[in-house]
Amino acid sequence: MAANDQNDDGHDTSNLPDLGDAIDIVTFSQILEMDDSEDDREFSKSIVYGFFEQAEETFEKMDTALEARNLDELYRLGHFLKGSSATLGLTKVKDSCEKVQRYGKKEDLDGTPVKDETVCITRITETLKTLKGEYADVEKTLKKFFNST
């Protein structure tokens, strides 16, 4: 096995699809392993497409909470989407959700309290733009993957 057929953890990734650096293939492959058939990937596809619906709804709620400057709700929504994206191995989406969660909790990324809510709102606004872009990228990648199987 060549060195480039292993991920950073030393797992064999030679038989896994290349889904780019926004998706942790080892985590995502655990979802794929639950499929009865590699031909239709019915189970994993339903999980991923369910996540897409959930993410779209969550983004709408985030936009509403941002308009209302509701940091508690933004914290909760960031936490919720972080867990879902982590389960699928969507690392960039997960990391941005964690930022939304921290800023919603009125914290810097290192956990230091931020007293000015306006700073937190500004940071969430910027992070949400990035998050939506990252989400669009993985959505496109995963839809392409499932349509090719």
Buried (B, 14 or more C-beta within 10 A) or exposed (E): EEEEEEBEEEEEBEEBBEBEEBBBBBBBBBBBEEBEEEEEBEBBBEBBBEBBEBBEEBBEBBEEBBEEEBBEBBBBBBBBBBEBBBBBBBBBBBBBBBBBBBBBBBBBEEEEEBEEEEEBBEBBEEBBEBBBEBBEBBBEBBBEBBEEB
